[in-house]
Amino acid sequence: MNLTTKYMTRNDCYTADRKITPKGIMVHSTATPGVMAASWFSRWDKSYKAGEIERQVCVHAFLDAKEICQYLPWDHRGWHCGGSGNNTHISFEICEPAGFSYSGGATMIGYDAAEQEPYFRAAWENAVALCVYLCRQYGLTETDIICHSEGHEQGIASNHKDVMHWFPKHGENMDTFRLAVKKALGSAVSIS
């Protein structure tokens, strides 16, 4: 697994320089098919205040099937969930593969789960490994991990469906994800 760090220093979230004591991890997915982790830097390393970008948003990392790109310090307050979870949760986005589109918000059109299984599984493994790394660094457990839609159910995030619009297409959900993290926490996992 491959972790690279390159902070989005032009993003207003970074320049706000607000810190958090991480109490959890919030898992997101991009809903932008085919845009991989490294490509998000040029998309989001811009200032809303300066009129360079249309949204005030920033997550701690993006990951795909090949790499994890950290764009904010882990203890930096992210702008990722539209709620109080920004004050407590480290956030990352799982990049979605190309080959489909969206309709009506979270409806994936033309998504072939069998064809995308290898990509999904590799991205899943990267997400598990990143969660293990963060849990060990901040004294968290798998019970401290939620997705954006669970954050909404808890009243700490806006109303988004990720990742529960995608994971079930591969026979997974946040409970199986947390179980995978728990299992991996019991073994040695390293990020290079």
PyMOL commands that place a pseudoatom at each C-alpha (Angstrom):
pseudoatom trace, name=CA, resn=MET, resi=1, chain=A, elem=C, hetatm=0, pos=[0.000, 0.000, 0.000]
pseudoatom trace, name=CA, resn=ASN, resi=2, chain=A, elem=C, hetatm=0, pos=[1.194, 3.435, -0.914]
pseudoatom trace, name=CA, resn=LEU, resi=3, chain=A, elem=C, hetatm=0, pos=[0.601, 6.641, 1.115]
pseudoatom trace, name=CA, resn=THR, resi=4, chain=A, elem=C, hetatm=0, pos=[1.792, 9.988, -0.218]
pseudoatom trace, name=CA, resn=THR, resi=5, chain=A, elem=C, hetatm=0, pos=[1.376, 13.318, 1.542]
pseudoatom trace, name=CA, resn=LYS, resi=6, chain=A, elem=C, hetatm=0, pos=[0.904, 16.589, -0.333]
pseudoatom trace, name=CA, resn=TYR, resi=7, chain=A, elem=C, hetatm=0, pos=[-1.123, 19.191, 1.530]
pseudoatom trace, name=CA, resn=MET, resi=8, chain=A, elem=C, hetatm=0, pos=[-3.667, 21.369, -0.275]
pseudoatom trace, name=CA, resn=THR, resi=9, chain=A, elem=C, hetatm=0, pos=[-2.125, 24.592, 1.013]
pseudoatom trace, name=CA, resn=ARG, resi=10, chain=A, elem=C, hetatm=0, pos=[-4.279, 26.864, -1.204]
pseudoatom trace, name=CA, resn=ASN, resi=11, chain=A, elem=C, hetatm=0, pos=[-7.540, 25.345, -0.006]
pseudoatom trace, name=CA, resn=ASP, resi=12, chain=A, elem=C, hetatm=0, pos=[-9.292, 27.620, 2.514]
pseudoatom trace, name=CA, resn=CYS, resi=13, chain=A, elem=C, hetatm=0, pos=[-9.807, 24.644, 4.827]
pseudoatom trace, name=CA, resn=TYR, resi=14, chain=A, elem=C, hetatm=0, pos=[-6.043, 24.227, 5.108]
pseudoatom trace, name=CA, resn=THR, resi=15, chain=A, elem=C, hetatm=0, pos=[-5.390, 27.949, 5.586]
pseudoatom trace, name=CA, resn=ALA, resi=16, chain=A, elem=C, hetatm=0, pos=[-8.104, 28.153, 8.297]
pseudoatom trace, name=CA, resn=ASP, resi=17, chain=A, elem=C, hetatm=0, pos=[-5.698, 25.995, 10.345]
pseudoatom trace, name=CA, resn=ARG, resi=18, chain=A, elem=C, hetatm=0, pos=[-8.286, 24.662, 12.789]
pseudoatom trace, name=CA, resn=LYS, resi=19, chain=A, elem=C, hetatm=0, pos=[-7.286, 21.532, 14.680]
pseudoatom trace, name=CA, resn=ILE, resi=20, chain=A, elem=C, hetatm=0, pos=[-9.305, 18.598, 15.997]
pseudoatom trace, name=CA, resn=THR, resi=21, chain=A, elem=C, hetatm=0, pos=[-8.725, 15.767, 18.389]
pseudoatom trace, name=CA, resn=PRO, resi=22, chain=A, elem=C, hetatm=0, pos=[-9.867, 12.853, 16.191]
pseudoatom trace, name=CA, resn=LYS, resi=23, chain=A, elem=C, hetatm=0, pos=[-12.669, 10.847, 17.799]
pseudoatom trace, name=CA, resn=GLY, resi=24, chain=A, elem=C, hetatm=0, pos=[-13.554, 8.850, 14.709]
pseudoatom trace, name=CA, resn=ILE, resi=25, chain=A, elem=C, hetatm=0, pos=[-13.143, 8.234, 11.008]
pseudoatom trace, name=CA, resn=MET, resi=26, chain=A, elem=C, hetatm=0, pos=[-15.774, 9.054, 8.373]
pseudoatom trace, name=CA, resn=VAL, resi=27, chain=A, elem=C, hetatm=0, pos=[-15.686, 7.101, 5.098]
pseudoatom trace, name=CA, resn=HIS, resi=28, chain=A, elem=C, hetatm=0, pos=[-16.949, 8.786, 1.923]
pseudoatom trace, name=CA, resn=SER, resi=29, chain=A, elem=C, hetatm=0, pos=[-16.994, 7.930, -1.764]
pseudoatom trace, name=CA, resn=THR, resi=30, chain=A, elem=C, hetatm=0, pos=[-16.556, 10.507, -4.490]
pseudoatom trace, name=CA, resn=ALA, resi=31, chain=A, elem=C, hetatm=0, pos=[-19.599, 9.963, -6.750]
pseudoatom trace, name=CA, resn=THR, resi=32, chain=A, elem=C, hetatm=0, pos=[-17.269, 11.113, -9.541]
pseudoatom trace, name=CA, resn=PRO, resi=33, chain=A, elem=C, hetatm=0, pos=[-16.580, 8.030, -11.664]
pseudoatom trace, name=CA, resn=GLY, resi=34, chain=A, elem=C, hetatm=0, pos=[-13.073, 7.639, -13.002]
pseudoatom trace, name=CA, resn=VAL, resi=35, chain=A, elem=C, hetatm=0, pos=[-11.349, 10.471, -11.120]
pseudoatom trace, name=CA, resn=MET, resi=36, chain=A, elem=C, hetatm=0, pos=[-8.577, 8.848, -9.114]
pseudoatom trace, name=CA, resn=ALA, resi=37, chain=A, elem=C, hetatm=0, pos=[-6.869, 9.945, -5.881]
pseudoatom trace, name=CA, resn=ALA, resi=38, chain=A, elem=C, hetatm=0, pos=[-3.943, 11.948, -7.288]
pseudoatom trace, name=CA, resn=SER, resi=39, chain=A, elem=C, hetatm=0, pos=[-6.238, 13.925, -9.606]
pseudoatom trace, name=CA, resn=TRP, resi=40, chain=A, elem=C, hetatm=0, pos=[-8.137, 15.512, -6.712]
pseudoatom trace, name=CA, resn=PHE, resi=41, chain=A, elem=C, hetatm=0, pos=[-5.156, 17.674, -5.760]
pseudoatom trace, name=CA, resn=SER, resi=42, chain=A, elem=C, hetatm=0, pos=[-5.427, 19.903, -8.832]
pseudoatom trace, name=CA, resn=ARG, resi=43, chain=A, elem=C, hetatm=0, pos=[-9.231, 19.984, -8.492]
pseudoatom trace, name=CA, resn=TRP, resi=44, chain=A, elem=C, hetatm=0, pos=[-9.333, 21.068, -4.829]
pseudoatom trace, name=CA, resn=ASP, resi=45, chain=A, elem=C, hetatm=0, pos=[-6.044, 22.837, -4.069]
pseudoatom trace, name=CA, resn=LYS, resi=46, chain=A, elem=C, hetatm=0, pos=[-7.783, 26.142, -4.756]
pseudoatom trace, name=CA, resn=SER, resi=47, chain=A, elem=C, hetatm=0, pos=[-9.260, 29.000, -2.757]
pseudoatom trace, name=CA, resn=TYR, resi=48, chain=A, elem=C, hetatm=0, pos=[-13.002, 29.610, -2.604]
pseudoatom trace, name=CA, resn=LYS, resi=49, chain=A, elem=C, hetatm=0, pos=[-12.323, 33.074, -1.136]
pseudoatom trace, name=CA, resn=ALA, resi=50, chain=A, elem=C, hetatm=0, pos=[-10.173, 33.922, -4.158]
pseudoatom trace, name=CA, resn=GLY, resi=51, chain=A, elem=C, hetatm=0, pos=[-12.885, 32.667, -6.542]
pseudoatom trace, name=CA, resn=GLU, resi=52, chain=A, elem=C, hetatm=0, pos=[-10.824, 29.712, -7.761]
pseudoatom trace, name=CA, resn=ILE, resi=53, chain=A, elem=C, hetatm=0, pos=[-13.324, 27.005, -6.781]
pseudoatom trace, name=CA, resn=GLU, resi=54, chain=A, elem=C, hetatm=0, pos=[-17.103, 26.924, -6.358]
pseudoatom trace, name=CA, resn=ARG, resi=55, chain=A, elem=C, hetatm=0, pos=[-17.261, 24.871, -3.153]
pseudoatom trace, name=CA, resn=GLN, resi=56, chain=A, elem=C, hetatm=0, pos=[-15.733, 25.070, 0.299]
pseudoatom trace, name=CA, resn=VAL, resi=57, chain=A, elem=C, hetatm=0, pos=[-14.774, 21.437, 0.770]
pseudoatom trace, name=CA, resn=CYS, resi=58, chain=A, elem=C, hetatm=0, pos=[-11.717, 19.416, 1.759]
pseudoatom trace, name=CA, resn=VAL, resi=59, chain=A, elem=C, hetatm=0, pos=[-11.118, 15.902, 3.077]
pseudoatom trace, name=CA, resn=HIS, resi=60, chain=A, elem=C, hetatm=0, pos=[-8.026, 14.482, 4.711]
pseudoatom trace, name=CA, resn=ALA, resi=61, chain=A, elem=C, hetatm=0, pos=[-7.338, 11.931, 1.984]
pseudoatom trace, name=CA, resn=PHE, resi=62, chain=A, elem=C, hetatm=0, pos=[-8.480, 10.298, -1.222]
pseudoatom trace, name=CA, resn=LEU, resi=63, chain=A, elem=C, hetatm=0, pos=[-7.736, 6.698, -2.078]
pseudoatom trace, name=CA, resn=ASP, resi=64, chain=A, elem=C, hetatm=0, pos=[-8.209, 4.374, -5.000]
pseudoatom trace, name=CA, resn=ALA, resi=65, chain=A, elem=C, hetatm=0, pos=[-7.097, 0.857, -5.911]
pseudoatom trace, name=CA, resn=LYS, resi=66, chain=A, elem=C, hetatm=0, pos=[-3.428, 1.884, -6.165]
pseudoatom trace, name=CA, resn=GLU, resi=67, chain=A, elem=C, hetatm=0, pos=[-2.696, 4.671, -3.695]
pseudoatom trace, name=CA, resn=ILE, resi=68, chain=A, elem=C, hetatm=0, pos=[-3.712, 6.858, -0.797]
pseudoatom trace, name=CA, resn=CYS, resi=69, chain=A, elem=C, hetatm=0, pos=[-3.120, 10.602, -1.110]
pseudoatom trace, name=CA, resn=GLN, resi=70, chain=A, elem=C, hetatm=0, pos=[-3.189, 12.580, 2.134]
pseudoatom trace, name=CA, resn=TYR, resi=71, chain=A, elem=C, hetatm=0, pos=[-4.185, 16.208, 1.488]
pseudoatom trace, name=CA, resn=LEU, resi=72, chain=A, elem=C, hetatm=0, pos=[-4.744, 17.559, 5.029]
pseudoatom trace, name=CA, resn=PRO, resi=73, chain=A, elem=C, hetatm=0, pos=[-2.916, 16.818, 8.289]
pseudoatom trace, name=CA, resn=TRP, resi=74, chain=A, elem=C, hetatm=0, pos=[-4.891, 14.156, 10.175]
pseudoatom trace, name=CA, resn=ASP, resi=75, chain=A, elem=C, hetatm=0, pos=[-5.509, 16.515, 13.112]
pseudoatom trace, name=CA, resn=HIS, resi=76, chain=A, elem=C, hetatm=0, pos=[-6.743, 19.345, 10.878]
pseudoatom trace, name=CA, resn=ARG, resi=77, chain=A, elem=C, hetatm=0, pos=[-10.477, 20.147, 10.863]
pseudoatom trace, name=CA, resn=GLY, resi=78, chain=A, elem=C, hetatm=0, pos=[-11.803, 18.998, 7.480]
pseudoatom trace, name=CA, resn=TRP, resi=79, chain=A, elem=C, hetatm=0, pos=[-14.818, 20.291, 5.567]
pseudoatom trace, name=CA, resn=HIS, resi=80, chain=A, elem=C, hetatm=0, pos=[-16.258, 16.951, 4.507]
pseudoatom trace, name=CA, resn=CYS, resi=81, chain=A, elem=C, hetatm=0, pos=[-19.663, 16.222, 5.973]
pseudoatom trace, name=CA, resn=GLY, resi=82, chain=A, elem=C, hetatm=0, pos=[-21.671, 19.426, 6.347]
pseudoatom trace, name=CA, resn=GLY, resi=83, chain=A, elem=C, hetatm=0, pos=[-22.162, 18.894, 10.081]
pseudoatom trace, name=CA, resn=SER, resi=84, chain=A, elem=C, hetatm=0, pos=[-20.513, 18.633, 13.473]
pseudoatom trace, name=CA, resn=GLY, resi=85, chain=A, elem=C, hetatm=0, pos=[-18.639, 15.507, 12.318]
pseudoatom trace, name=CA, resn=ASN, resi=86, chain=A, elem=C, hetatm=0, pos=[-16.134, 17.948, 10.803]
pseudoatom trace, name=CA, resn=ASN, resi=87, chain=A, elem=C, hetatm=0, pos=[-15.086, 18.717, 14.393]
pseudoatom trace, name=CA, resn=THR, resi=88, chain=A, elem=C, hetatm=0, pos=[-14.490, 15.101, 15.377]
pseudoatom trace, name=CA, resn=HIS, resi=89, chain=A, elem=C, hetatm=0, pos=[-13.791, 12.846, 12.387]
pseudoatom trace, name=CA, resn=ILE, resi=90, chain=A, elem=C, hetatm=0, pos=[-10.885, 12.244, 10.062]
pseudoatom trace, name=CA, resn=SER, resi=91, chain=A, elem=C, hetatm=0, pos=[-12.305, 11.884, 6.557]
pseudoatom trace, name=CA, resn=PHE, resi=92, chain=A, elem=C, hetatm=0, pos=[-11.341, 10.125, 3.391]
pseudoatom trace, name=CA, resn=GLU, resi=93, chain=A, elem=C, hetatm=0, pos=[-12.938, 9.594, -0.003]
pseudoatom trace, name=CA, resn=ILE, resi=94, chain=A, elem=C, hetatm=0, pos=[-12.815, 6.301, -1.868]
pseudoatom trace, name=CA, resn=CYS, resi=95, chain=A, elem=C, hetatm=0, pos=[-12.548, 7.069, -5.578]
pseudoatom trace, name=CA, resn=GLU, resi=96, chain=A, elem=C, hetatm=0, pos=[-15.052, 5.297, -7.779]
pseudoatom trace, name=CA, resn=PRO, resi=97, chain=A, elem=C, hetatm=0, pos=[-14.010, 3.611, -11.033]
pseudoatom trace, name=CA, resn=ALA, resi=98, chain=A, elem=C, hetatm=0, pos=[-14.916, 4.800, -14.522]
pseudoatom trace, name=CA, resn=GLY, resi=99, chain=A, elem=C, hetatm=0, pos=[-17.547, 3.187, -16.709]
pseudoatom trace, name=CA, resn=PHE, resi=100, chain=A, elem=C, hetatm=0, pos=[-20.872, 4.369, -15.274]
pseudoatom trace, name=CA, resn=SER, resi=101, chain=A, elem=C, hetatm=0, pos=[-22.799, 7.525, -14.442]
pseudoatom trace, name=CA, resn=TYR, resi=102, chain=A, elem=C, hetatm=0, pos=[-25.193, 8.883, -11.853]
pseudoatom trace, name=CA, resn=SER, resi=103, chain=A, elem=C, hetatm=0, pos=[-28.864, 9.752, -12.037]
pseudoatom trace, name=CA, resn=GLY, resi=104, chain=A, elem=C, hetatm=0, pos=[-31.120, 11.134, -9.333]
pseudoatom trace, name=CA, resn=GLY, resi=105, chain=A, elem=C, hetatm=0, pos=[-28.394, 11.683, -6.769]
pseudoatom trace, name=CA, resn=ALA, resi=106, chain=A, elem=C, hetatm=0, pos=[-26.995, 8.344, -5.613]
pseudoatom trace, name=CA, resn=THR, resi=107, chain=A, elem=C, hetatm=0, pos=[-28.324, 6.043, -8.354]
pseudoatom trace, name=CA, resn=MET, resi=108, chain=A, elem=C, hetatm=0, pos=[-25.451, 4.391, -10.208]
pseudoatom trace, name=CA, resn=ILE, resi=109, chain=A, elem=C, hetatm=0, pos=[-26.379, 3.882, -13.881]
pseudoatom trace, name=CA, resn=GLY, resi=110, chain=A, elem=C, hetatm=0, pos=[-24.544, 1.187, -15.838]
pseudoatom trace, name=CA, resn=TYR, resi=111, chain=A, elem=C, hetatm=0, pos=[-22.407, 0.038, -12.907]
pseudoatom trace, name=CA, resn=ASP, resi=112, chain=A, elem=C, hetatm=0, pos=[-21.240, -3.550, -13.518]
pseudoatom trace, name=CA, resn=ALA, resi=113, chain=A, elem=C, hetatm=0, pos=[-20.308, -4.952, -10.097]
pseudoatom trace, name=CA, resn=ALA, resi=114, chain=A, elem=C, hetatm=0, pos=[-18.705, -8.113, -11.504]
pseudoatom trace, name=CA, resn=GLU, resi=115, chain=A, elem=C, hetatm=0, pos=[-16.497, -6.117, -13.866]
pseudoatom trace, name=CA, resn=GLN, resi=116, chain=A, elem=C, hetatm=0, pos=[-15.586, -3.620, -11.139]
pseudoatom trace, name=CA, resn=GLU, resi=117, chain=A, elem=C, hetatm=0, pos=[-14.954, -6.205, -8.410]
pseudoatom trace, name=CA, resn=PRO, resi=118, chain=A, elem=C, hetatm=0, pos=[-11.124, -6.191, -8.740]
pseudoatom trace, name=CA, resn=TYR, resi=119, chain=A, elem=C, hetatm=0, pos=[-11.023, -2.389, -8.467]
pseudoatom trace, name=CA, resn=PHE, resi=120, chain=A, elem=C, hetatm=0, pos=[-13.505, -2.358, -5.590]
pseudoatom trace, name=CA, resn=ARG, resi=121, chain=A, elem=C, hetatm=0, pos=[-11.627, -5.032, -3.661]
pseudoatom trace, name=CA, resn=ALA, resi=122, chain=A, elem=C, hetatm=0, pos=[-8.264, -3.251, -4.015]
pseudoatom trace, name=CA, resn=ALA, resi=123, chain=A, elem=C, hetatm=0, pos=[-9.768, 0.104, -2.976]
pseudoatom trace, name=CA, resn=TRP, resi=124, chain=A, elem=C, hetatm=0, pos=[-11.537, -1.647, -0.063]
pseudoatom trace, name=CA, resn=GLU, resi=125, chain=A, elem=C, hetatm=0, pos=[-8.217, -3.088, 1.116]
pseudoatom trace, name=CA, resn=ASN, resi=126, chain=A, elem=C, hetatm=0, pos=[-6.586, 0.350, 0.950]
pseudoatom trace, name=CA, resn=ALA, resi=127, chain=A, elem=C, hetatm=0, pos=[-9.475, 1.811, 2.957]
pseudoatom trace, name=CA, resn=VAL, resi=128, chain=A, elem=C, hetatm=0, pos=[-9.156, -0.926, 5.582]
pseudoatom trace, name=CA, resn=ALA, resi=129, chain=A, elem=C, hetatm=0, pos=[-5.391, -0.405, 5.827]
pseudoatom trace, name=CA, resn=LEU, resi=130, chain=A, elem=C, hetatm=0, pos=[-5.804, 3.373, 6.171]
pseudoatom trace, name=CA, resn=CYS, resi=131, chain=A, elem=C, hetatm=0, pos=[-8.360, 2.898, 8.946]
pseudoatom trace, name=CA, resn=VAL, resi=132, chain=A, elem=C, hetatm=0, pos=[-6.024, 0.508, 10.763]
pseudoatom trace, name=CA, resn=TYR, resi=133, chain=A, elem=C, hetatm=0, pos=[-3.205, 3.044, 10.494]
pseudoatom trace, name=CA, resn=LEU, resi=134, chain=A, elem=C, hetatm=0, pos=[-5.418, 5.872, 11.821]
pseudoatom trace, name=CA, resn=CYS, resi=135, chain=A, elem=C, hetatm=0, pos=[-6.901, 3.735, 14.596]
pseudoatom trace, name=CA, resn=ARG, resi=136, chain=A, elem=C, hetatm=0, pos=[-3.439, 2.861, 15.822]
pseudoatom trace, name=CA, resn=GLN, resi=137, chain=A, elem=C, hetatm=0, pos=[-2.254, 6.459, 15.592]
pseudoatom trace, name=CA, resn=TYR, resi=138, chain=A, elem=C, hetatm=0, pos=[-5.229, 7.953, 17.461]
pseudoatom trace, name=CA, resn=GLY, resi=139, chain=A, elem=C, hetatm=0, pos=[-6.244, 5.161, 19.835]
pseudoatom trace, name=CA, resn=LEU, resi=140, chain=A, elem=C, hetatm=0, pos=[-9.450, 4.395, 17.932]
pseudoatom trace, name=CA, resn=THR, resi=141, chain=A, elem=C, hetatm=0, pos=[-11.170, 1.090, 17.187]
pseudoatom trace, name=CA, resn=GLU, resi=142, chain=A, elem=C, hetatm=0, pos=[-13.395, -0.149, 14.398]
pseudoatom trace, name=CA, resn=THR, resi=143, chain=A, elem=C, hetatm=0, pos=[-16.399, 1.046, 16.421]
pseudoatom trace, name=CA, resn=ASP, resi=144, chain=A, elem=C, hetatm=0, pos=[-15.231, 4.633, 15.802]
pseudoatom trace, name=CA, resn=ILE, resi=145, chain=A, elem=C, hetatm=0, pos=[-15.624, 4.294, 12.024]
pseudoatom trace, name=CA, resn=ILE, resi=146, chain=A, elem=C, hetatm=0, pos=[-18.760, 5.443, 10.215]
pseudoatom trace, name=CA, resn=CYS, resi=147, chain=A, elem=C, hetatm=0, pos=[-19.683, 6.387, 6.677]
pseudoatom trace, name=CA, resn=HIS, resi=148, chain=A, elem=C, hetatm=0, pos=[-21.299, 9.644, 5.575]
pseudoatom trace, name=CA, resn=SER, resi=149, chain=A, elem=C, hetatm=0, pos=[-24.816, 8.176, 5.525]
pseudoatom trace, name=CA, resn=GLU, resi=150, chain=A, elem=C, hetatm=0, pos=[-24.349, 6.839, 9.061]
pseudoatom trace, name=CA, resn=GLY, resi=151, chain=A, elem=C, hetatm=0, pos=[-23.142, 10.294, 10.081]
pseudoatom trace, name=CA, resn=HIS, resi=152, chain=A, elem=C, hetatm=0, pos=[-26.422, 11.684, 8.787]
pseudoatom trace, name=CA, resn=GLU, resi=153, chain=A, elem=C, hetatm=0, pos=[-28.361, 9.087, 10.790]
pseudoatom trace, name=CA, resn=GLN, resi=154, chain=A, elem=C, hetatm=0, pos=[-26.410, 10.204, 13.887]
pseudoatom trace, name=CA, resn=GLY, resi=155, chain=A, elem=C, hetatm=0, pos=[-27.183, 13.873, 13.202]
pseudoatom trace, name=CA, resn=ILE, resi=156, chain=A, elem=C, hetatm=0, pos=[-23.563, 14.891, 12.597]
pseudoatom trace, name=CA, resn=ALA, resi=157, chain=A, elem=C, hetatm=0, pos=[-23.488, 14.998, 8.769]
pseudoatom trace, name=CA, resn=SER, resi=158, chain=A, elem=C, hetatm=0, pos=[-25.537, 16.168, 5.807]
pseudoatom trace, name=CA, resn=ASN, resi=159, chain=A, elem=C, hetatm=0, pos=[-27.903, 13.829, 3.969]
pseudoatom trace, name=CA, resn=HIS, resi=160, chain=A, elem=C, hetatm=0, pos=[-25.645, 11.821, 1.646]
pseudoatom trace, name=CA, resn=LYS, resi=161, chain=A, elem=C, hetatm=0, pos=[-25.899, 8.133, 0.754]
pseudoatom trace, name=CA, resn=ASP, resi=162, chain=A, elem=C, hetatm=0, pos=[-22.200, 7.290, 0.572]
pseudoatom trace, name=CA, resn=VAL, resi=163, chain=A, elem=C, hetatm=0, pos=[-20.971, 4.641, 0.912]
pseudoatom trace, name=CA, resn=MET, resi=164, chain=A, elem=C, hetatm=0, pos=[-24.143, 2.599, 1.246]
pseudoatom trace, name=CA, resn=HIS, resi=165, chain=A, elem=C, hetatm=0, pos=[-25.179, 3.249, -2.369]
pseudoatom trace, name=CA, resn=TRP, resi=166, chain=A, elem=C, hetatm=0, pos=[-22.025, 1.393, -3.487]
pseudoatom trace, name=CA, resn=PHE, resi=167, chain=A, elem=C, hetatm=0, pos=[-20.791, -1.171, -0.951]
pseudoatom trace, name=CA, resn=PRO, resi=168, chain=A, elem=C, hetatm=0, pos=[-23.895, -3.431, -1.141]
pseudoatom trace, name=CA, resn=LYS, resi=169, chain=A, elem=C, hetatm=0, pos=[-23.304, -3.905, -4.885]
pseudoatom trace, name=CA, resn=HIS, resi=170, chain=A, elem=C, hetatm=0, pos=[-20.254, -5.921, -3.796]
pseudoatom trace, name=CA, resn=GLY, resi=171, chain=A, elem=C, hetatm=0, pos=[-21.938, -7.738, -0.916]
pseudoatom trace, name=CA, resn=GLU, resi=172, chain=A, elem=C, hetatm=0, pos=[-20.476, -5.365, 1.665]
pseudoatom trace, name=CA, resn=ASN, resi=173, chain=A, elem=C, hetatm=0, pos=[-21.723, -2.742, 4.119]
pseudoatom trace, name=CA, resn=MET, resi=174, chain=A, elem=C, hetatm=0, pos=[-20.254, -0.713, 6.962]
pseudoatom trace, name=CA, resn=ASP, resi=175, chain=A, elem=C, hetatm=0, pos=[-20.623, -3.602, 9.398]
pseudoatom trace, name=CA, resn=THR, resi=176, chain=A, elem=C, hetatm=0, pos=[-18.508, -5.874, 7.183]
pseudoatom trace, name=CA, resn=PHE, resi=177, chain=A, elem=C, hetatm=0, pos=[-16.060, -3.003, 6.676]
pseudoatom trace, name=CA, resn=ARG, resi=178, chain=A, elem=C, hetatm=0, pos=[-15.700, -2.495, 10.427]
pseudoatom trace, name=CA, resn=LEU, resi=179, chain=A, elem=C, hetatm=0, pos=[-15.243, -6.247, 10.836]
pseudoatom trace, name=CA, resn=ALA, resi=180, chain=A, elem=C, hetatm=0, pos=[-12.435, -6.202, 8.246]
pseudoatom trace, name=CA, resn=VAL, resi=181, chain=A, elem=C, hetatm=0, pos=[-10.765, -3.325, 10.126]
pseudoatom trace, name=CA, resn=LYS, resi=182, chain=A, elem=C, hetatm=0, pos=[-11.131, -5.188, 13.440]
pseudoatom trace, name=CA, resn=LYS, resi=183, chain=A, elem=C, hetatm=0, pos=[-9.534, -8.277, 11.926]
pseudoatom trace, name=CA, resn=ALA, resi=184, chain=A, elem=C, hetatm=0, pos=[-6.692, -6.243, 10.429]
pseudoatom trace, name=CA, resn=LEU, resi=185, chain=A, elem=C, hetatm=0, pos=[-6.112, -4.422, 13.723]
pseudoatom trace, name=CA, resn=GLY, resi=186, chain=A, elem=C, hetatm=0, pos=[-5.204, -7.809, 15.149]
pseudoatom trace, name=CA, resn=SER, resi=187, chain=A, elem=C, hetatm=0, pos=[-2.418, -8.283, 12.610]
pseudoatom trace, name=CA, resn=ALA, resi=188, chain=A, elem=C, hetatm=0, pos=[0.544, -6.240, 11.443]
pseudoatom trace, name=CA, resn=VAL, resi=189, chain=A, elem=C, hetatm=0, pos=[-0.336, -3.743, 8.705]
pseudoatom trace, name=CA, resn=SER, resi=190, chain=A, elem=C, hetatm=0, pos=[2.111, -1.144, 7.486]
pseudoatom trace, name=CA, resn=ILE, resi=191, chain=A, elem=C, hetatm=0, pos=[1.819, 1.888, 5.257]
pseudoatom trace, name=CA, resn=SER, resi=192, chain=A, elem=C, hetatm=0, pos=[4.895, 2.803, 3.269]
for i in range(1, 192): cmd.bond("trace and resi %d" % i, "trace and resi %d" % (i + 1))
show_as sticks, trace
zoom trace
